[in-house]
Amino acid sequence: MNPTYFLLLIYIIVCTLIITYWAAKRSGTTKQYYIASGTLTGYQNGMAISGDFISAASFLGVVGMIAIRGYDGFLYSIGFLVSYIVVLFLVSEPVHRLGKYSLGDVVCTRFPSQTMRFMMAFCTFIISILYMIPQLVASGFLLRLLLDIDYSLSVFVIGTIMTIYVVFGGMVATSWVQIIKTVLLMSGTFLLTLIVFSHFNWDLSKLLSKVKEGTPLGEQFFLPGHLYHNSLEFLSLQLSLVLGTAGLPHILMRLFTVRNTAEVRKSLLSATWIIGLFYFMTLVLGFGTVALLGYEQLIAKDPTGNLAAPLLASVVGGDFLLAFVSAVAFTTIVAVVSGLAISATTAFSHDIFYHIWKKEKTNEKEQLWAARLTAFVIGFLSTLFALRLESINVTFLVSMTFIVAASSIFPVLILTIYWKRFTHVGAISAIISGVAASIIFVALGPYIMNPVDGWINADPIFSLYNPGIITIPIGFAGALLGSLFSKNSLHKETNFHDFYIKAQTGISSRGDQEW
C-alpha cells in the first residue's frame, strides 16, 4: 500500500472519530440523537443533505459513465438534480411541519394508528437497508482497487466506522461527517476541474477537440443514444430518480434537523446548488478523462469506468492528488451509509419500539438505549450481508431503492398532504401494492433474469431494468382504489381541513404556530 494513501485515510478516520466523540456528549436525549435538536442552520443542513445524497456511485460512476457513454452519461445525473425541485415545492415544508423524528410521524398526524406507523417504519427500514448493502459492497471493491486493501477488510472497516458514528454520535455526528465529506468532495472535485482546464490553457474548445480524438465515438460523443437505446427505459429511470428522491427516508428526515421552514428552504436551495455544481464538474472531469487519459487506456484499466476520477487524478496530479481523491471516495461512502443507518435506526427505535411496542410509556434513557442497540444491530447485519455478497451482482438493489421509494412512500406522502378523500386503507394499500410491484417487476427483469450476469440463467419476462414507469402508477392505483372502496366519514373530512392548514402554515387547531 502506498504510504501517502494510508496516511490520508488514517487522518480522515481519526478526525471523524474525534467529531463522534464530541457529538456523543451532545446526544444525551432522543431529540439530540434523532434530529440534532433541530440546531443545524439551513446552509449546514444543505451541505449535509448533499453529503447524504452524493454517493460513491455519483462521485466515481458518473465521471466514468460520461467518459465512456458521452452525452447519455451526463443525462443520468440530471434526474438526481431535478428531484430536489419536486422535494422543495411539494413535500419539504409540510413534512417539516407535520413530523417530529420520522416519516411515520408525518403520516400518522392524519392517520393515527399502529398499523400505519408500522407500515411506514417497515418501508423506511427496507429502503435504508436496500441502499446500504450495495454501498458497503461497492466500498469493498473500491477500496480494494484504490488502496489495495482486501475486500473483507474494506467492508469491515467501513461498516465498523459507520456503526461507531451512529451508535455514539447519532444525527449530530452523522451530520458533521456529511458536512466534512461535502467540503472535501467539492474542494477536491473543483481542484481537479481547474487542473484539467489548465492543461488546455483554459480553452474549452481545445478540450472538446481533444475529447473527439480520445473517444471512438468521435463527434457522436456529444449526441444521445450511446446508453439509452430504449427511450422508455430512459423515461422510466428518470421518473424513478425524480420521484424516488422525494420518498427517500434518509433525505427527508434531514428536514427535521432545522428550526423552521425558512431554514428548510435554505437547506434544499443550497443542496440543489451544491449538487448542480458538482454534476457540472463531473461533466468536465468526464471530458478530461477522455482527453488526457483516453478511452482505450481507461477501458484497459477498468472496463466499468468507476476508476475514471482516480486515474485522471493520477495523470494530472500524481500520487498526492490520487491519494486525496481516494480519501474523498472513502469519506463519501462512510457519510452515505451513516445517513442510511440513522434513518433505519430511527424507524425501528422510534416508530416500532417507542410507539408500538412500549405504547409511548418509557423514559428517555430507555429510548436512547434502544436506539443505540438498534444502530449496532443494523450496522452488524448490513456489514455481514455485504461480506457475504462479494461474488453476487447487487447493483439492482440501488435501482430497487428508488423504485420502492417512488412507488410506495412518495404516493403516500403526496396524497396524505394534498388529497382530501385519501384514507387510512388507501395509504396501506399504496404501500403494499407499491412495494410488491417493485419486487415482482425487478425480479422478473434483466437484473435478476439474465443469461449473461443475472441471478437466474433465463431470458427476462419484463424487459425494463428500471420498471418505475409501471410500478409508480401501480402504487398510486392502490392508493386510489383503497380510498374509493373504504369509507370516508364527515369527521375525517373535517380533520383533513385542520390537517391541511397545519401542513401548509404550521398553525394547528390549538392555535400553535411555527414562525
C-alpha positions in Angstrom: 0.0 0.0 0.0 1.2 3.5 -0.9 2.1 5.3 2.5 0.6 8.6 1.2 -2.8 6.9 0.6 -2.7 5.2 4.0 -1.8 8.3 6.0 -4.5 10.4 4.4 -7.0 7.6 5.1 -6.0 7.4 8.7 -6.1 11.2 9.1 -9.7 11.3 7.9 -10.7 8.4 10.2 -9.1 10.0 13.2 -10.8 13.4 12.5 -14.2 11.9 12.1 -13.8 9.8 15.3 -13.0 13.0 17.2 -16.2 14.5 15.8 -18.1 11.4 17.0 -16.6 11.8 20.5 -17.6 15.5 20.6 -21.1 14.6 19.2 -21.6 11.8 21.8 -21.5 14.3 24.5 -24.3 16.2 22.8 -26.6 13.2 22.1 -28.0 12.7 25.6 -31.7 13.0 24.6 -33.7 11.4 21.8 -34.2 14.8 20.2 -30.4 15.3 20.0 -29.8 11.7 18.9 -32.5 11.6 16.2 -32.5 15.1 14.7 -29.6 17.0 16.4 -32.2 19.0 18.3 -33.1 20.9 15.1 -30.0 23.1 15.7 -28.5 23.0 12.2 -28.7 26.1 10.0 -30.2 25.8 6.6 -26.7 26.1 4.9 -25.2 23.5 7.2 -28.2 21.2 6.5 -27.9 21.8 2.8 -24.3 20.6 2.9 -25.3 17.6 5.0 -28.1 16.8 2.5 -25.6 17.0 -0.3 -23.2 14.7 1.6 -26.1 12.3 2.3 -27.2 12.2 -1.4 -23.9 12.2 -3.4 -22.9 8.6 -3.1 -19.7 6.9 -4.4 -21.7 6.0 -7.5 -22.1 9.7 -8.2 -18.5 10.6 -7.5 -16.9 7.7 -9.3 -19.6 6.2 -11.5 -20.9 9.3 -13.2 -17.5 10.5 -14.3 -16.8 7.1 -15.8 -20.2 7.0 -17.4 -19.6 10.3 -19.1 -16.2 9.3 -20.3 -17.5 6.1 -21.8 -21.0 7.0 -22.9 -20.7 10.7 -23.5 -24.0 12.7 -23.6 -26.1 9.9 -22.1 -23.8 9.6 -19.1 -24.5 13.2 -18.2 -28.2 12.7 -18.7 -28.1 10.1 -15.9 -27.1 12.7 -13.4 -29.9 15.2 -14.4 -32.6 13.1 -12.7 -30.8 13.5 -9.4 -30.7 17.2 -9.7 -34.3 17.7 -10.9 -35.5 15.6 -8.0 -34.8 18.3 -5.5 -37.3 20.6 -7.2 -40.0 18.1 -6.5 -38.9 17.8 -2.9 -38.7 21.6 -2.5 -42.1 22.5 -3.9 -44.3 19.5 -2.9 -43.2 17.8 0.3 -40.4 19.6 2.2 -42.3 22.2 4.2 -45.4 20.0 5.0 -43.0 17.2 6.1 -41.1 19.5 8.4 -44.3 21.0 10.0 -46.0 17.6 10.5 -43.1 15.4 11.5 -41.0 15.1 14.6 -38.4 12.4 14.1 -39.7 10.1 11.2 -42.0 9.8 8.2 -44.3 7.7 10.4 -44.9 10.9 12.5 -45.9 12.8 9.3 -48.5 10.3 8.0 -49.8 9.4 11.5 -50.6 13.0 12.1 -53.5 12.4 9.7 -54.0 8.6 10.1 -53.0 7.8 13.7 -52.8 4.0 14.1 -50.2 1.5 15.0 -50.7 -0.3 11.6 -50.0 2.8 9.6 -46.9 3.6 11.7 -45.6 0.1 11.3 -46.1 0.2 7.5 -44.1 3.5 7.3 -41.4 2.1 9.5 -41.2 -1.1 7.5 -40.8 0.9 4.2 -38.2 3.2 5.8 -36.2 0.2 7.1 -36.4 -1.8 3.8 -35.3 1.2 1.7 -32.5 2.1 4.0 -31.1 -1.5 4.1 -31.6 -2.0 0.3 -29.5 1.1 -0.3 -26.9 0.5 2.4 -25.9 -3.0 1.3 -24.8 -2.1 -2.2 -22.9 0.9 -0.8 -21.0 -1.3 1.5 -20.3 -3.9 -1.3 -19.1 -1.0 -3.5 -16.9 0.2 -0.7 -15.2 -3.2 -0.6 -14.4 -3.2 -4.3 -13.4 0.5 -4.5 -11.1 0.5 -1.5 -9.6 -2.8 -2.8 -8.9 -1.2 -6.2 -7.9 2.2 -4.9 -5.8 1.3 -1.8 -5.1 -2.4 -2.4 -7.0 -3.4 0.7 -8.7 -6.8 0.9 -12.4 -6.7 0.2 -13.5 -8.2 3.5 -11.2 -5.8 5.5 -12.5 -2.8 3.5 -16.2 -3.7 4.2 -15.4 -4.4 7.9 -13.6 -1.1 8.4 -16.3 1.0 6.8 -19.1 -1.0 8.5 -17.4 -0.6 11.9 -16.8 3.2 11.5 -20.3 3.7 10.3 -21.7 1.8 13.3 -19.5 3.9 15.7 -20.7 7.2 14.2 -24.4 6.2 14.6 -24.3 4.3 17.9 -22.4 7.0 19.8 -22.9 10.3 17.9 -26.4 9.9 16.4 -27.6 12.6 14.0 -25.0 15.1 15.3 -22.0 13.0 14.3 -23.7 11.9 11.1 -24.5 15.4 10.0 -21.0 16.7 10.6 -19.4 13.8 8.9 -21.6 14.6 5.9 -20.7 18.3 6.0 -17.0 17.4 6.1 -17.5 15.0 3.2 -19.2 17.7 1.2 -16.3 20.2 1.8 -13.7 17.5 0.8 -15.7 16.4 -2.2 -16.4 19.8 -3.6 -12.9 21.1 -3.0 -11.3 18.0 -4.4 -13.6 18.0 -7.5 -13.1 21.8 -8.0 -9.3 21.4 -7.8 -9.3 18.5 -10.3 -11.5 20.5 -12.6 -9.2 23.5 -12.5 -6.2 21.3 -13.2 -7.9 19.7 -16.2 -8.8 23.2 -17.7 -5.2 24.4 -17.1 -3.9 21.5 -19.3 -5.8 23.1 -22.2 -4.8 26.7 -21.4 -8.3 27.4 -20.1 -9.7 27.0 -23.6 -12.9 24.9 -23.7 -12.7 24.4 -27.5 -9.3 22.7 -27.2 -10.7 20.4 -24.5 -13.6 19.4 -26.7 -11.4 18.9 -29.7 -9.2 16.6 -27.7 -12.2 14.7 -26.5 -13.2 13.9 -30.0 -9.8 12.5 -30.7 -9.7 10.4 -27.5 -13.0 8.6 -27.9 -14.0 6.0 -30.5 -17.4 7.8 -30.7 -15.9 10.9 -32.3 -18.4 13.6 -33.0 -21.2 11.2 -31.8 -19.8 11.6 -28.2 -21.8 14.7 -27.8 -25.1 13.2 -29.1 -27.6 10.9 -27.3 -28.1 7.2 -28.0 -25.0 5.5 -26.6 -26.5 4.3 -23.3 -30.3 4.6 -23.5 -31.2 2.8 -26.7 -34.8 2.4 -25.4 -36.5 5.7 -24.8 -39.0 4.0 -22.5 -36.1 2.8 -20.3 -34.7 6.3 -20.1 -38.1 7.8 -19.2 -38.7 5.1 -16.6 -35.2 5.6 -15.0 -35.7 9.4 -14.8 -39.1 9.0 -13.3 -37.8 6.7 -10.6 -34.9 9.1 -9.8 -37.1 12.2 -9.7 -39.9 10.8 -7.6 -37.8 8.3 -5.7 -35.7 11.1 -4.1 -38.9 12.6 -2.7 -39.5 9.3 -0.9 -36.1 8.5 0.4 -36.3 8.5 4.2 -32.7 9.3 4.9 -33.1 12.5 2.8 -36.5 13.6 4.1 -35.6 13.1 7.8 -32.9 15.7 7.4 -35.8 18.2 7.1 -36.3 17.8 10.9 -32.8 18.9 11.8 -33.5 22.6 11.3 -35.7 25.0 13.3 -38.3 26.2 10.8 -39.5 26.2 7.2 -37.3 29.1 6.3 -34.3 27.0 7.1 -35.8 24.1 5.2 -36.0 26.2 2.1 -32.4 27.3 2.6 -31.4 23.7 3.1 -32.9 22.5 -0.2 -31.8 25.5 -2.2 -28.2 25.3 -1.0 -28.2 21.5 -1.6 -29.5 22.0 -5.1 -26.8 24.5 -5.9 -24.1 22.2 -4.4 -25.3 19.1 -6.2 -25.8 21.0 -9.5 -22.3 22.5 -9.4 -20.9 19.0 -8.5 -22.6 17.4 -11.5 -21.3 20.2 -13.8 -17.8 19.5 -12.6 -18.2 15.7 -13.2 -19.0 16.7 -16.8 -15.7 18.4 -17.1 -13.9 15.5 -15.4 -15.5 13.1 -17.8 -14.3 15.1 -20.7 -10.9 15.4 -19.1 -10.6 11.6 -18.6 -11.2 11.0 -22.3 -8.9 13.9 -23.4 -5.9 13.2 -21.1 -6.2 9.5 -20.3 -8.0 8.2 -23.4 -10.9 5.8 -23.8 -8.7 2.8 -24.6 -6.4 3.3 -21.5 -9.5 3.8 -19.3 -11.1 0.6 -20.5 -7.9 -1.4 -20.2 -7.5 -0.4 -16.5 -11.2 -0.5 -15.5 -13.9 -1.6 -18.0 -16.7 -0.3 -15.6 -15.3 3.3 -15.7 -15.6 3.5 -11.9 -11.9 4.5 -11.5 -12.1 7.3 -14.1 -11.7 10.1 -11.5 -8.8 8.5 -9.5 -7.0 7.6 -12.8 -7.4 11.2 -14.0 -6.1 12.5 -10.7 -3.1 10.2 -11.0 -2.4 11.5 -14.5 -2.7 15.3 -13.7 -1.6 15.4 -10.1 0.5 12.4 -9.2 0.4 10.3 -6.1 -0.8 13.0 -3.7 -3.8 14.1 -5.7 -4.7 10.4 -6.3 -4.4 9.8 -2.5 -6.7 12.8 -1.8 -9.3 11.6 -4.3 -9.2 8.1 -2.8 -9.7 9.6 0.7 -12.7 11.6 -0.6 -14.1 8.4 -2.1 -13.8 6.7 1.3 -15.4 9.7 3.1 -18.2 9.7 0.6 -19.1 6.0 1.3 -18.9 6.4 5.0 -21.1 9.6 5.0 -23.8 8.0 2.9 -24.0 4.7 4.8 -24.1 6.6 8.1 -27.1 8.6 6.9 -28.9 5.4 5.9 -28.1 3.7 9.2 -29.5 6.6 11.2 -32.8 6.5 9.2 -33.2 2.8 9.7 -32.4 3.2 13.4 -35.0 5.9 13.8 -37.6 3.8 12.0 -37.2 0.9 14.4 -36.4 2.5 17.7 -38.8 5.5 17.5 -41.7 4.1 15.5 -41.7 0.4 16.4 -40.1 0.3 19.9 -41.4 3.5 21.4 -44.8 3.9 19.7 -45.9 0.3 19.0 -44.0 -1.9 21.5 -43.9 0.4 24.5 -47.0 2.4 23.6 -45.2 5.7 24.4 -44.7 4.6 28.0 -40.9 4.7 28.5 -38.3 7.2 29.6 -35.5 8.9 27.6 -32.8 6.6 28.9 -34.5 3.5 27.7 -35.3 5.1 24.3 -31.7 6.0 23.8 -30.5 2.6 24.8 -32.9 1.0 22.3 -31.8 3.4 19.6 -28.1 2.7 20.1 -28.7 -1.1 20.3 -30.7 -0.9 17.1 -27.9 1.1 15.4 -25.4 -1.6 16.4 -27.5 -4.5 15.1 -28.2 -2.7 11.8 -24.5 -1.9 11.3 -23.6 -5.5 12.2 -26.2 -7.1 9.9 -25.5 -4.8 7.0 -21.8 -5.5 7.2 -22.4 -9.2 7.4 -24.6 -9.2 4.3 -22.1 -7.1 2.4 -19.3 -9.6 3.3 -21.4 -12.5 2.0 -22.4 -10.8 -1.3 -18.9 -10.2 -2.7 -19.5 -12.6 -5.6 -23.0 -11.5 -6.4 -24.1 -8.6 -8.6 -26.1 -6.3 -6.2 -26.4 -3.3 -8.5 -30.1 -3.9 -8.8 -30.6 -3.0 -5.1 -29.8 0.6 -5.9 -32.4 0.7 -8.7 -34.9 -1.1 -6.4 -34.3 1.5 -3.7 -35.5 4.4 -5.8 -38.3 2.3 -7.4 -39.7 1.3 -4.0 -39.5 4.8 -2.6 -41.2 6.3 -5.7 -43.9 3.6 -5.8 -44.8 3.5 -2.1 -43.6 6.3 0.2 -43.9 9.1 -2.4 -47.6 8.3 -3.3 -48.5 8.0 0.4 -46.8 11.3 1.3 -48.2 13.3 -1.6 -51.7 12.0 -1.2 -51.7 12.3 2.6 -50.8 16.0 2.3 -52.9 17.0 -0.7 -55.9 14.7 -1.3 -59.0 15.2 0.9 -60.5 11.8 0.1 -57.4 9.8 0.8 -58.0 7.3 3.6 -56.1 5.1 6.0 -56.9 2.0 3.9 -55.7 3.8 0.8 -52.4 4.6 2.4 -51.8 1.0 3.5 -52.9 -0.4 0.1 -50.5 2.1 -1.6 -47.6 0.8 0.4 -48.4 -2.9 -0.2 -49.1 -2.5 -3.9 -46.0 -0.3 -4.5 -43.6 -2.5 -2.6 -45.0 -5.7 -4.1 -45.0 -4.4 -7.7 -41.4 -3.1 -7.3 -40.1 -6.5 -6.1 -42.1 -8.5 -8.7 -41.1 -6.4 -11.7 -37.4 -6.2 -10.7 -37.4 -9.9 -10.0 -38.8 -10.6 -13.5 -36.5 -8.1 -15.2 -33.0 -8.3 -16.7 -31.2 -7.6 -13.4 -32.3 -11.0 -12.0 -33.2 -13.0 -15.1 -30.3 -12.7 -17.4 -28.3 -15.4 -19.3 -25.1 -13.4 -19.0 -24.8 -11.9 -15.5 -28.1 -12.4 -13.8 -29.0 -14.4 -10.7 -31.2 -16.7 -12.9 -29.9 -18.0 -16.2 -33.0 -17.3 -18.3 -34.4 -14.6 -20.5 -36.2 -11.8 -18.6 -40.0 -11.8 -18.6 -40.1 -8.0 -18.2 -37.6 -6.1 -20.4 -37.0 -2.9 -18.4 -34.1 -2.7 -16.0 -36.0 0.2 -14.2 -39.7 -0.6 -14.1 -40.7 2.6 -12.3 -42.9 3.6 -15.2 -45.1 0.6 -14.3 -44.7 0.3 -10.5 -45.3 4.0 -9.7 -48.8 4.1 -11.3 -49.5 0.8 -9.5 -48.7 2.4 -6.2 -51.0 5.4 -7.0 -53.7 3.0 -8.3 -53.5 1.1 -5.0 -54.0 4.3 -3.1 -56.9 5.4 -5.3 -58.7 2.0 -5.1 -58.1 1.6 -1.4 -59.5 5.1 -0.7 -62.5 4.8 -3.0 -63.6 1.5 -1.6 -63.2 2.5 2.0 -65.5 4.8 4.0 -64.5 8.4 4.3 -66.7 9.9 7.0 -67.5 13.6 7.5 -65.4 13.6 10.7 -62.3 12.6 8.6 -63.1 15.4 6.1 -63.2 18.0 8.9 -59.9 16.6 10.3 -58.4 17.0 6.9 -59.1 20.7 6.9 -57.3 21.1 10.2 -54.5 18.8 9.0 -54.1 20.7 5.7 -53.9 24.1 7.4 -51.2 22.8 9.7 -49.3 21.2 6.9 -49.3 24.4 4.8 -49.0 27.1 7.6 -47.9 25.3 10.8 -51.0 26.6 12.6 -52.9 23.8 14.4 -56.4 23.9 15.7 -54.9 24.6 19.2 -53.6 27.9 17.8 -49.9 26.8 17.8 -47.9 28.4 15.0 -44.4 28.0 13.6 -42.7 31.3 13.0 
